[in-house]
């Protein structure tokens, strides 16, 4: 399971340390692509294959926008000997990643956020805990 919140820097070449805990779970190679809310999604190859199957089965009229979004921004990453991944410039720009980044685990995927965007997201979460409580009740939690 991917879980936790980790703070790392992105160097001038776009490299960032991937937490050891996530490396163990994701494997040697994994997929990074555009995510929702101006973050990046990280999928293990097996989880990406599941998403790929679902996306490829969509009709052209229903699927083209979501296919462009996920496939157009997708890159396969490999961890180097220092435990870093290279985040391509187009993905860094999309997510507003400059120096400070936050990596969070969400069970079957992880997300990479700029610290500034993550702080905004957390503030919105704090302000909307009643909505979360209602969702938890609906799920029987």
GUKOLSE-749792 format. One record per residue: x, y, z of N, C-alpha, C, O in turn. Coordinates in nm, 2 decimals, always signed. Each point is the difference from the previous one (the first is absolute). Layout:
(site (X, Y, Z), (X, Y, Z), (X, Y, Z), (X, Y, Z)) ...
***
This chain:
(site (+0.08, -0.12, +0.00), (-0.08, +0.12, +0.00), (+0.09, +0.12, +0.00), (+0.10, +0.01, +0.07)) (site (-0.14, +0.09, -0.15), (+0.07, +0.13, +0.00), (-0.07, +0.09, +0.10), (-0.11, +0.03, -0.02)) (site (+0.19, +0.02, +0.12), (-0.06, +0.08, +0.10), (+0.11, +0.09, +0.06), (+0.12, -0.03, +0.00)) (site (-0.16, +0.15, +0.04), (+0.09, +0.09, +0.07), (+0.02, +0.13, -0.08), (-0.05, +0.01, -0.11)) (site (+0.12, +0.08, +0.17), (+0.02, +0.13, -0.06), (+0.15, +0.03, +0.02), (+0.05, +0.00, +0.11)) (site (+0.02, +0.03, -0.22), (+0.14, +0.02, +0.00), (+0.03, +0.13, -0.07), (-0.05, +0.04, -0.11)) (site (+0.15, +0.04, +0.16), (+0.04, +0.13, -0.05), (+0.14, -0.02, -0.06), (+0.09, -0.05, +0.06)) (site (-0.08, +0.09, -0.19), (+0.13, -0.01, -0.07), (+0.02, +0.12, -0.09), (-0.09, +0.07, -0.03)) (site (+0.21, -0.04, -0.01), (+0.04, +0.11, -0.09), (+0.01, -0.06, -0.14), (+0.04, -0.12, -0.02)) (site (-0.06, +0.20, -0.08), (+0.02, -0.03, -0.14), (+0.12, +0.08, -0.04), (+0.01, +0.13, +0.02)) (site (+0.09, -0.19, -0.08), (+0.13, +0.07, -0.03), (-0.03, +0.07, -0.14), (-0.10, -0.01, -0.06)) (site (+0.20, +0.09, +0.02), (-0.01, +0.08, -0.13), (-0.02, -0.09, -0.12), (-0.05, +0.05, -0.10)) (site (+0.09, -0.17, +0.10), (-0.02, -0.09, -0.11), (-0.13, -0.08, +0.00), (-0.04, -0.07, -0.09)) (site (-0.04, +0.10, +0.20), (-0.13, -0.06, +0.01), (+0.00, -0.14, +0.07), (-0.10, -0.07, -0.02)) (site (+0.20, +0.05, +0.09), (+0.01, -0.13, +0.08), (-0.05, +0.01, +0.14), (+0.02, +0.11, +0.06)) (site (-0.09, -0.21, -0.01), (-0.05, +0.00, +0.13), (+0.02, -0.14, +0.06), (-0.02, -0.10, -0.06)) (site (+0.05, +0.10, +0.19), (+0.01, -0.13, +0.07), (-0.13, -0.06, +0.02), (-0.10, +0.07, +0.04)) (site (+0.09, -0.20, -0.07), (-0.12, -0.07, +0.02), (+0.01, -0.08, +0.14), (+0.10, -0.07, +0.02)) (site (-0.19, +0.09, +0.07), (+0.01, -0.06, +0.13), (+0.02, -0.15, -0.01), (-0.06, -0.07, -0.09)) (site (+0.15, +0.01, +0.17), (+0.04, -0.14, -0.01), (-0.13, -0.09, +0.02), (-0.02, -0.09, -0.08)) (site (-0.07, +0.13, +0.17), (-0.12, -0.07, +0.02), (-0.08, -0.01, -0.13), (-0.06, -0.11, -0.03)) (site (+0.06, +0.21, -0.05), (-0.08, +0.00, -0.13), (+0.08, -0.08, -0.11), (-0.06, -0.07, -0.08)) (site (+0.19, +0.08, +0.08), (+0.08, -0.07, -0.09), (-0.02, -0.15, +0.02), (-0.02, -0.07, -0.10)) (site (+0.01, +0.02, +0.22), (-0.02, -0.14, +0.03), (-0.14, -0.04, -0.06), (-0.01, -0.11, -0.05)) (site (-0.09, +0.19, +0.07), (-0.13, -0.03, -0.05), (-0.02, +0.01, -0.15), (-0.07, -0.08, -0.06)) (site (+0.13, +0.18, +0.00), (-0.03, +0.03, -0.14), (+0.09, -0.09, -0.09), (-0.04, -0.02, -0.12)) (site (+0.15, -0.02, +0.16), (+0.09, -0.08, -0.08), (+0.11, +0.09, -0.07), (+0.01, +0.12, +0.03)) (site (+0.07, -0.19, -0.11), (+0.11, +0.07, -0.07), (-0.05, +0.11, -0.10), (+0.07, +0.10, -0.02)) (site (-0.18, -0.13, -0.05), (-0.05, +0.09, -0.10), (-0.15, +0.03, +0.04), (-0.07, -0.09, +0.05)) (site (+0.02, +0.21, -0.07), (-0.13, +0.03, +0.02), (-0.04, +0.12, -0.09), (+0.08, +0.06, -0.07)) (site (-0.21, -0.03, +0.07), (-0.05, +0.11, -0.09), (-0.04, +0.12, +0.08), (-0.05, +0.00, +0.11)) (site (+0.09, +0.12, -0.16), (-0.04, +0.13, +0.05), (-0.08, +0.07, -0.11), (+0.05, +0.00, -0.12)) (site (-0.16, +0.06, +0.15), (-0.08, +0.07, -0.10), (-0.07, +0.11, +0.07), (+0.00, +0.02, +0.12)) (site (-0.07, +0.06, -0.20), (-0.08, +0.11, +0.06), (-0.11, -0.05, +0.09), (-0.06, -0.11, -0.03)) (site (+0.04, +0.18, +0.14), (-0.11, -0.04, +0.09), (-0.10, +0.11, +0.01), (+0.01, +0.10, -0.07)) (site (-0.10, -0.12, +0.15), (-0.11, +0.10, +0.02), (+0.05, +0.11, +0.10), (+0.09, -0.03, +0.08)) (site (-0.15, +0.14, -0.08), (+0.03, +0.11, +0.10), (+0.14, +0.05, -0.01), (+0.06, +0.05, +0.10)) (site (+0.00, -0.06, -0.22), (+0.14, +0.05, -0.02), (+0.11, -0.07, +0.08), (+0.09, +0.05, +0.06)) (site (-0.11, -0.19, -0.06), (+0.11, -0.08, +0.06), (+0.03, -0.11, -0.10), (-0.06, +0.00, -0.11)) (site (+0.16, -0.08, +0.14), (+0.04, -0.11, -0.09), (-0.05, -0.13, +0.07), (+0.02, -0.01, +0.12)) (site (-0.06, -0.09, -0.20), (-0.04, -0.13, +0.05), (+0.12, -0.09, -0.03), (+0.07, +0.01, -0.10)) (site (-0.04, -0.10, +0.19), (+0.10, -0.11, -0.01), (-0.07, -0.13, +0.01), (-0.07, -0.03, +0.10)) (site (+0.09, -0.06, -0.20), (-0.06, -0.13, +0.00), (+0.11, -0.11, -0.01), (+0.10, +0.03, -0.08)) (site (-0.11, -0.14, +0.15), (+0.09, -0.11, -0.03), (-0.04, -0.05, -0.14), (-0.11, +0.04, -0.05)) (site (+0.20, -0.11, -0.02), (-0.04, -0.05, -0.13), (-0.12, -0.09, +0.00), (-0.08, +0.01, -0.09)) (site (+0.06, -0.09, +0.19), (-0.12, -0.08, +0.01), (-0.13, +0.08, +0.01), (-0.10, -0.03, -0.06)) (site (+0.10, +0.14, +0.14), (-0.11, +0.09, +0.02), (-0.02, +0.08, -0.13), (-0.12, +0.03, -0.04)) (site (+0.23, +0.01, -0.03), (-0.02, +0.07, -0.12), (-0.06, -0.09, -0.11), (-0.09, +0.05, -0.07)) (site (+0.12, -0.17, +0.07), (-0.06, -0.10, -0.10), (-0.15, -0.01, +0.02), (-0.07, -0.01, -0.09)) (site (+0.03, +0.02, +0.22), (-0.15, -0.01, +0.03), (-0.07, +0.13, -0.06), (-0.10, -0.01, -0.06)) (site (+0.16, +0.12, +0.09), (-0.05, +0.13, -0.05), (+0.00, +0.00, -0.15), (-0.09, +0.05, -0.07)) (site (+0.20, -0.09, +0.01), (+0.02, +0.00, -0.15), (-0.11, -0.09, -0.06), (-0.06, +0.04, -0.10)) (site (+0.03, -0.15, +0.16), (-0.11, -0.09, -0.06), (-0.13, +0.08, +0.00), (-0.08, -0.01, -0.09)) (site (+0.05, +0.08, +0.20), (-0.13, +0.07, +0.01), (+0.00, +0.12, -0.10), (-0.10, +0.02, -0.06)) (site (+0.21, +0.05, +0.05), (+0.00, +0.11, -0.09), (-0.01, -0.04, -0.15), (-0.06, +0.06, -0.08)) (site (+0.13, -0.17, +0.05), (+0.00, -0.05, -0.14), (-0.13, -0.05, -0.04), (-0.03, -0.01, -0.12)) (site (-0.06, -0.03, +0.21), (-0.13, -0.05, -0.03), (-0.11, +0.11, -0.02), (-0.11, -0.03, -0.04)) (site (+0.15, +0.15, +0.07), (-0.10, +0.11, -0.02), (-0.02, +0.03, -0.15), (+0.10, -0.01, -0.08)) (site (-0.22, +0.05, +0.05), (-0.02, +0.04, -0.14), (+0.07, +0.13, -0.03), (+0.03, +0.08, +0.10)) (site (-0.02, -0.05, -0.22), (+0.07, +0.13, -0.04), (-0.08, +0.12, +0.05), (+0.06, +0.09, +0.05)) (site (-0.19, -0.10, -0.06), (-0.08, +0.12, +0.05), (+0.01, +0.02, +0.15), (-0.01, +0.11, +0.04)) (site (+0.02, -0.22, +0.03), (+0.00, +0.01, +0.15), (+0.14, +0.01, +0.06), (+0.02, +0.05, +0.11)) (site (+0.08, -0.11, -0.19), (+0.13, -0.01, +0.06), (+0.11, +0.09, -0.04), (+0.10, +0.00, +0.06)) (site (-0.12, +0.07, -0.17), (+0.11, +0.07, -0.06), (+0.07, +0.10, +0.10), (+0.12, +0.02, +0.00)) (site (-0.21, +0.06, +0.07), (+0.06, +0.10, +0.09), (+0.08, -0.06, +0.11), (+0.11, +0.04, +0.03)) (site (-0.16, -0.14, +0.04), (+0.07, -0.07, +0.11), (+0.12, -0.07, -0.05), (+0.10, -0.01, +0.07)) (site (-0.11, -0.05, -0.19), (+0.12, -0.07, -0.06), (+0.11, +0.10, -0.03), (+0.11, -0.03, +0.03)) (site (-0.15, +0.14, -0.08), (+0.11, +0.11, -0.03), (+0.06, +0.04, +0.13), (+0.12, +0.02, +0.01)) (site (-0.20, +0.00, +0.09), (+0.05, +0.05, +0.13), (+0.10, -0.10, +0.06), (+0.11, +0.04, +0.03)) (site (-0.15, -0.17, -0.02), (+0.09, -0.09, +0.07), (+0.12, -0.05, -0.09), (+0.11, +0.00, +0.04)) (site (-0.14, -0.03, -0.17), (+0.11, -0.05, -0.08), (+0.09, +0.11, -0.05), (+0.12, -0.03, -0.01)) (site (-0.17, +0.14, -0.01), (+0.08, +0.12, -0.05), (+0.11, +0.04, +0.10), (+0.10, +0.04, -0.04)) (site (-0.14, -0.06, +0.17), (+0.10, +0.05, +0.10), (+0.08, -0.12, +0.06), (+0.08, +0.02, +0.09)) (site (-0.11, -0.14, -0.13), (+0.06, -0.12, +0.06), (+0.15, -0.02, -0.04), (+0.04, +0.02, -0.11)) (site (+0.03, -0.06, +0.22), (+0.14, -0.03, -0.02), (+0.03, -0.12, +0.09), (-0.05, -0.01, +0.11)) (site (+0.14, -0.07, -0.16), (+0.05, -0.12, +0.09), (+0.12, +0.05, +0.07), (+0.10, +0.05, -0.06)) (site (-0.09, -0.07, +0.19), (+0.11, +0.05, +0.08), (+0.07, -0.12, +0.06), (-0.05, -0.11, +0.02)) (site (+0.18, +0.13, -0.01), (+0.09, -0.10, +0.06), (+0.08, +0.07, +0.11), (+0.05, +0.12, -0.02)) (site (-0.03, -0.18, +0.13), (+0.08, +0.06, +0.11), (+0.14, -0.02, -0.02), (+0.05, -0.11, -0.04)) (site (+0.03, +0.22, +0.05), (+0.15, -0.01, -0.02), (+0.07, -0.05, +0.12), (-0.07, -0.03, +0.10)) (site (+0.20, +0.02, -0.10), (+0.07, -0.05, +0.11), (-0.01, +0.08, +0.13), (+0.03, -0.05, +0.11)) (site (-0.06, +0.18, -0.12), (-0.02, +0.08, +0.11), (-0.14, +0.01, +0.05), (-0.03, +0.07, +0.10)) (site (-0.06, -0.16, -0.16), (-0.14, +0.00, +0.05), (-0.09, +0.11, -0.06), (-0.10, +0.03, +0.05)) (site (+0.15, +0.03, -0.16), (-0.07, +0.11, -0.06), (-0.08, -0.04, -0.13), (+0.04, -0.10, -0.06)) (site (-0.14, +0.17, +0.03), (-0.07, -0.01, -0.13), (+0.01, +0.13, -0.07), (+0.02, +0.11, +0.06)) (site (-0.02, -0.11, -0.19), (+0.00, +0.12, -0.08), (-0.15, +0.03, -0.04), (-0.06, -0.08, -0.07)) (site (+0.02, +0.20, +0.11), (-0.14, +0.04, -0.04), (+0.02, +0.09, -0.12), (+0.06, +0.11, +0.01)) (site (-0.12, -0.15, -0.13), (+0.02, +0.09, -0.12), (-0.06, +0.14, +0.02), (-0.09, +0.02, +0.08)) (site (+0.15, +0.07, -0.16), (-0.04, +0.14, +0.02), (-0.15, +0.03, -0.02), (-0.06, +0.08, +0.07)) (site (+0.00, -0.15, -0.17), (-0.14, +0.02, -0.02), (-0.09, -0.04, +0.12), (-0.10, +0.07, +0.03)) (site (+0.14, -0.17, +0.04), (-0.07, -0.04, +0.12), (+0.03, +0.09, +0.12), (-0.09, +0.03, +0.08)) (site (+0.21, +0.01, -0.07), (+0.04, +0.10, +0.11), (-0.08, +0.13, -0.02), (-0.06, +0.06, +0.09)) (site (+0.05, -0.02, -0.22), (-0.08, +0.13, -0.03), (-0.15, -0.02, +0.03), (-0.06, +0.08, +0.07)) (site (+0.01, -0.19, -0.11), (-0.15, -0.03, +0.03), (-0.03, +0.01, +0.15), (-0.10, +0.06, +0.03)) (site (+0.19, -0.12, +0.05), (-0.03, -0.01, +0.14), (+0.06, +0.11, +0.08), (-0.02, +0.01, +0.12)) (site (+0.08, +0.09, -0.19), (+0.06, +0.11, +0.07), (+0.12, -0.04, +0.09), (+0.02, +0.07, +0.10)) (site (+0.05, -0.17, -0.14), (+0.11, -0.05, +0.08), (+0.13, +0.08, -0.03), (+0.04, +0.00, -0.11)) (site (+0.01, +0.07, +0.21), (+0.13, +0.07, -0.02), (+0.11, -0.05, +0.10), (+0.09, -0.06, -0.05)) (site (-0.11, +0.07, +0.18), (+0.10, -0.05, +0.09), (-0.05, -0.09, +0.10), (+0.04, -0.11, +0.02)) (site (-0.14, +0.16, +0.06), (-0.06, -0.08, +0.11), (-0.11, -0.09, -0.05), (-0.10, +0.06, -0.06)) (site (+0.11, -0.19, +0.09), (-0.11, -0.09, -0.04), (-0.04, -0.08, +0.11), (+0.07, -0.02, +0.10)) (site (-0.20, -0.03, -0.11), (-0.05, -0.09, +0.10), (-0.05, -0.13, -0.07), (-0.07, +0.01, -0.11)) (site (+0.10, -0.12, +0.16), (-0.04, -0.13, -0.06), (-0.09, -0.07, +0.10), (+0.04, -0.02, +0.12)) (site (-0.16, -0.01, -0.16), (-0.09, -0.07, +0.09), (-0.05, -0.13, -0.06), (-0.01, -0.02, -0.12)) (site (-0.01, -0.07, +0.21), (-0.04, -0.13, -0.04), (-0.15, -0.02, +0.02), (-0.06, +0.04, +0.11)) (site (-0.01, -0.09, -0.21), (-0.15, -0.02, +0.01), (-0.04, -0.14, -0.04), (-0.08, -0.02, -0.09)) (site (+0.14, -0.07, +0.16), (-0.03, -0.15, -0.01), (+0.06, -0.05, -0.13), (+0.11, -0.05, +0.00)) (site (-0.18, +0.06, -0.12), (+0.05, -0.06, -0.12), (+0.07, +0.10, -0.09), (+0.05, -0.04, -0.10)) (site (-0.05, +0.16, +0.14), (+0.08, +0.10, -0.08), (+0.06, +0.10, +0.09), (-0.04, +0.01, +0.12)) (site (+0.13, +0.06, -0.17), (+0.06, +0.11, +0.08), (-0.02, +0.13, -0.08), (-0.03, +0.00, -0.12)) (site (+0.05, +0.11, +0.19), (-0.01, +0.13, -0.07), (+0.12, +0.09, +0.03), (+0.05, -0.01, +0.11)) (site (-0.01, +0.09, -0.20), (+0.10, +0.10, +0.02), (-0.06, +0.14, -0.01), (-0.06, +0.03, -0.10)) (site (+0.08, +0.05, +0.20), (-0.06, +0.13, +0.01), (+0.12, +0.10, +0.01), (+0.10, -0.03, +0.06)) (site (-0.12, +0.15, -0.11), (+0.08, +0.11, +0.04), (-0.04, +0.03, +0.15), (-0.12, -0.01, +0.03)) (site (+0.22, +0.05, +0.05), (-0.04, +0.03, +0.14), (-0.11, +0.11, +0.01), (-0.08, -0.01, +0.09)) (site (+0.09, +0.11, -0.17), (-0.10, +0.11, +0.00), (-0.14, -0.06, -0.03), (-0.09, +0.04, +0.07)) (site (+0.08, -0.12, -0.17), (-0.13, -0.06, -0.04), (-0.05, -0.09, +0.11), (-0.12, -0.01, +0.03)) (site (+0.21, -0.07, +0.03), (-0.04, -0.09, +0.10), (-0.05, +0.08, +0.13), (-0.10, -0.05, +0.06)) (site (+0.17, +0.16, -0.03), (-0.05, +0.08, +0.11), (-0.14, +0.05, -0.02), (-0.08, +0.00, +0.09)) (site (+0.05, +0.04, -0.21), (-0.13, +0.05, -0.04), (-0.10, -0.11, +0.01), (-0.11, +0.01, +0.06)) (site (+0.14, -0.13, -0.11), (-0.08, -0.12, +0.01), (-0.03, -0.03, +0.14), (-0.12, -0.03, +0.04)) (site (+0.22, +0.03, +0.05), (-0.02, -0.03, +0.14), (-0.09, +0.10, +0.07), (-0.09, -0.04, +0.08)) (site (+0.10, +0.16, -0.11), (-0.08, +0.11, +0.05), (-0.15, -0.02, -0.04), (-0.09, +0.01, +0.09)) (site (+0.07, -0.05, -0.21), (-0.14, -0.03, -0.05), (-0.05, -0.12, +0.08), (-0.12, +0.00, +0.03)) (site (+0.20, -0.10, -0.01), (-0.04, -0.12, +0.07), (-0.04, +0.04, +0.14), (-0.11, -0.05, +0.05)) (site (+0.19, +0.13, +0.02), (-0.03, +0.04, +0.14), (-0.14, +0.07, +0.00), (-0.07, -0.01, +0.10)) (site (+0.05, +0.10, -0.20), (-0.12, +0.07, +0.00), (-0.13, -0.08, -0.04), (-0.11, +0.04, +0.03)) (site (+0.13, -0.16, -0.08), (-0.11, -0.08, -0.05), (-0.01, -0.14, +0.07), (-0.04, -0.10, -0.06)) (site (+0.08, +0.10, +0.19), (+0.00, -0.13, +0.07), (-0.14, -0.05, +0.01), (-0.02, -0.12, +0.02)) (site (-0.08, +0.21, -0.01), (-0.14, -0.05, +0.00), (-0.04, -0.08, -0.12), (-0.07, -0.10, +0.01)) (site (+0.12, +0.14, -0.13), (-0.02, -0.08, -0.12), (+0.06, -0.13, +0.01), (-0.06, -0.10, -0.05)) (site (+0.18, +0.09, +0.10), (+0.07, -0.13, +0.02), (-0.08, -0.09, +0.09), (-0.01, -0.12, -0.02)) (site (-0.03, +0.18, +0.13), (-0.08, -0.07, +0.10), (-0.12, -0.06, -0.06), (-0.04, -0.12, +0.03)) (site (-0.03, +0.19, -0.11), (-0.12, -0.05, -0.07), (+0.03, -0.11, -0.10), (-0.07, -0.10, +0.00)) (site (+0.18, +0.11, -0.07), (+0.05, -0.11, -0.09), (+0.03, -0.12, +0.08), (-0.03, -0.11, -0.04)) (site (+0.09, +0.13, +0.16), (+0.04, -0.12, +0.08), (-0.13, -0.07, +0.05), (+0.00, -0.12, +0.00)) (site (-0.10, +0.20, +0.04), (-0.13, -0.06, +0.04), (-0.06, -0.08, -0.11), (-0.05, -0.11, +0.02)) (site (+0.05, +0.17, -0.14), (-0.06, -0.08, -0.12), (+0.07, -0.13, -0.02), (-0.06, -0.09, -0.05)) (site (+0.19, +0.08, +0.08), (+0.08, -0.12, -0.02), (-0.01, -0.09, +0.12), (+0.05, -0.11, +0.00)) (site (-0.11, +0.16, +0.11), (-0.02, -0.08, +0.12), (+0.13, -0.01, +0.08), (+0.02, -0.09, +0.08)) (site (+0.06, +0.20, -0.09), (+0.12, +0.01, +0.08), (-0.02, +0.08, +0.13), (+0.09, +0.02, +0.08)) 
***
